[in-house]
């Protein structure tokens, strides 16, 4: 469910050595693995590839499967790894801590377990908080940062204003959760109405849900965990001045695409973009240019906060390839 950081608003593993992994080969171009460490079981996908690793961090409410097509396009030059954040998809934690410090520690667990001394980090949406803090805390292990539509400080009042004014609720209702087909229809319409349904969206749909015995759908993470993620995200203020690593900051616009063609709803989305999101985006860019020491900003030609990974894929791959290779 590609619900990102908005969704969060409106078990079982004891301590074992982090080097131990479970592995299963899938029909895809990656291998699925698990890392078991104290209090956490991290699930991740490894596309292999050569070169310095690029770690992909998915948004709130999604799974690493959202990167399937994108990661496959980059694996020829970089080792691509995407993991399920705690509480998401197949990852699980015994202690329900979802603050940014804990999430950063999970990145370190991943790198330590894979014996990766230094990596590039890509954070989508709320994932920008994690890569910011990791780069501050572990500069010697951070090569380059990619803010993947995540160059926004979520402690800004604009984020709360978006939640209050969004014309259509970002939550599925009880009818949308009756079956996986009903949920797929809602999910596609609300978050990816400008993209044709594809195998990556299908994989992410199944990676971010659980099906009950009666066929009804439970979204992952659940509402209480999502709320804890969001509380953490909105309380973290980014101090870009502390970052030493070069950064690429990618923006898409508009932030949302209306899920319906109703004139009143279309007007509401346009007004929210014009009066709240666009000024927030400009403030964010100004802050980043002023505070990050070595930054490149890229505005994409097509796609929203969710759909740009598909609609601007070629531009994304070319931009990231050039940034990481030079």
N, C-alpha and C positions, 0 to 999 in steps of 0.2 A: 504494500500500500504506500504509494509515493506521497506521503503526507507531510514530510519534512518537519520543520520545527513547529508549525502551527498545530499539528495534530495533538501534541502533548498538552496544549492548554485546555480548549473548551471542554533439583534444584540443588543444587543437590550434589555438589562435588566437594570432597575433602581435599586437604593439601597433598599434592603429588608433585613430582619433579616436572618442571616446565619443559624439559627436553623431550618428554614422552609425547608422541603424537599417534593419532589414529588416521588411517589413510584409506580413501576409496577413490578409484578411478571412475570418472563419470563419462558420459558420451560427449561431453563438451570438450573445449580446448584447454581445460584446466584440470587440476587435481584438487579435490576437497580434503582438508585436513582439520584436525583438532589439536589444540594445545591445552593441556591441563596443568594449571598452576594453583597456588594456594587461593582458594575461594573463588576461582573463575575457570570456566571452560570456554576457550575462544575458538570459534569456527572461522576458517578462512579458505579462500580460493587462491590457488597459485597457478598462474598461466606460464610460469617458467620464463624463458627469455634470458638474454645476457645483458651485461651492463649493471650499473648501480640500480638497486631496487627502487621502484615507485610504489608507495603504499597508498591505496585508495580507501577513503573513509566516506561511507554512504551517509545520506541524511537521516534524520529521525524518522522512524516508521518504515524505513526501507530495508534492503538487504544487499549484500555484495553482488547479488545476481543482476542488479540494475546496471552494473558495469560490463556485462558480458560482451556486447558488441564493441564497445569503446576500448576495453582492455585488449581484445584480440587485435585491434588495429595498431596498438603500441608495442606489442610484445617482441617485435623484431629487433628493437633497439634497447629495450629495458626489461628487467625482470619485474613483472606486474603481480602484485599481491593485493587482494581486497579482503577485509575481514568483517565479520558481523560484530557490531558493537554490543556490549553486554546488554542483556534483555531483549536483543533482537534476533530474529531468525533462529539459528541453531546454537547460539552462544547462551550461556547461563552463568549466574553468579549466586553464591550462597549468601552473600551480604548485599543488601539492597542499597548500595551507594552509587549514585549517578552524578555526583559533582564532577566538575571539570578536572580536578586534580586526579580523581580516580580514573577517569577516562584516559587521561594522559598516561597514567601508570600502565594501563592496558596496552597502549602502543609500545611502551618499553618492554613489556612482557613478550609481545609479539616479536620485536626485534631481537631481544636476548635469546629467545627460543630458536629463532632461525639463524642465530649467529651473524646477524647483520650489524656491522659496526656503525654504518652511516647510510642514510636513506634520503630520498626525496619524498615529501609528504603532500598529498592532495586531499583537501577537505571540502566536501560539498555542503552547502547550507550551514547548519549548526556545526558541522565538522571544522569550520574555520576557527572556532574557539580552541579545539584540541591541538591543531597544528600550531597555533600561535603560542600556546603555553608550552608545548613540547619544545619548540625552537628556543624559547627563553630559558627553559630549565636544562635542556641538553643541546647547547649550540654545537658541541663537538660531534654530535650524532646526526645533525641536520644539514643536509646538503643544500636543497632548494625547496621552496614552498610554493604550492599552487592553491590559490583561493578560488575554488570552483563555484562561482556564484555564491560566494561566502564572504565577500568583502564588506560585510555589514556588522556593526556593533549592535548586538541584540539587546544591550542594556539601554539603548536609545528609546525614548518615549514613542517614536514612530512605529516601532514594532507592536507595541500595545495598541496603538491607534489602528493599525491594520486589522488586528484581531477583532476590535470593536466594530469596525465599519465594513468588513468584507460582506458583499451582498448575498452570497450563498454560503451556507454553513459548510465547513470543510469536514464534517462528520457524516458518515453513512447512517441512515436511520435503520430501524429494526427490519424493515422490508428489504433493504439493501443487503442485509446480513443473513437472509434466510437460506441462500444457496451461494455457491461459488460463482455461478453464472450471473446471479443478480448483483453480487459484489463486483464482479469484473465489469459489468455494464456501468455501474456507478463510478468506479475507479477510473475507467477510461474516460468517461464523460467529464468528470470533475477535474482531473489532473492532467490528462493528455488528450484533450479534445482536438488538438491541432496535429496529432500524430496518428498514423495508421497503427492498429494493433499489431504487435510483432512478438517474436519469440523471447526477446529480452524482457519485455513487459510481462509476459506470461510467467517467465521464470521468477521475476521479482514478486509478482502477485502471490505465487505459491510459497516463495521464500519469506514472505512477511505476513502469513496467515496460518491458522490452524483450523482444520475441519473437524467439527464435532461428529459424533456417531449419527446424529439426525440430519447431517448434511449442512447445518448452519455454520457460519464463519466467525472465528475469533481473530481479531487483528493483533499483530505483534509489533511493538510491545503493547501491553494492556494500558488502559487509561491512567491508572495510578502511576505506573512507571513513566509513561509519557509526560505526565504532569511534573514528576521529579526532574526529568531531563530538561523540561522547559524552564522550571524554576532556576536550575543551575545555569542555563544559557542566558537568561535575562539578568542574572546577578553578576555575570563575568564581564568586566570592562577590559577591553584589549589595550595593552601597552605596546604598541608597535615599535616604539623607540628602543625597546630592549632586544629586538630581533637583529641578528647579524647576517642571517642567510638571505640571499637574493630571493625575490618573490615575484610571482606572476599572479595578477589579480584579474579574474575574468568576470565580466558582467553580461547579463542578458536583459532584454526589455521587449515587451512589458513584463512585469513580474508575474502577473496572472493572465490567463486567457479565460474569458467567460465560458462557463460550461453550458450555457443556454443562449439562444439568440433573442430572448425577450428584450425589448427596447429599454425598459426600465432597468433591468439587470445590467445590460451592456453599458448604460450610462453610469451606473453605480461603480462598475469596475474602472471605467475611464476616469471618473472623478477621483477615485482612490489613487490611481496611478499618478494623476496630475498633481494632486494636492498633498499627498502623503509620501508615496513611494519615490517619485522622482526627486523631490527635495532631499529625502533621506539618502538616496543613491549619490547625489551630488555632494552632500556633506561627507559621506563615507569616502568617496574618491579624494576629496580635499584632505581629509585626515590621513589617508594612506600615503598620498603624495608628500605630505608634510613630515610624516613620522617614519616611514620605512626608508632605510638607507639606500637600498638598491631595488627598485620596483619597476615593473612593466605592467601597464594596464591595458587590457584588451576588451573592447566592446564587440559583442558578436552580432552578426547580421540577421540571424533568425532564432526564434525560440524564446520561450518563457523560462522562469526559474526552474521548471521541471523538464520542459521539452527540448531545451537547447542541446542536450547531449545527443539527441537524434537529428534535429533539424540543422544544427551547425557542426555536425560531427567532423566533416573534412577540415573545416577551419580550426576546430579544436585540436585535432591530431597534429596538423601542421604547426600550429602555434606552440603546443606543448613540446613537440619534437625539437623545434628550434630552440626553445628556452632551455631545455634540459641538456642539449648537445653543445651549447656554446657558453 
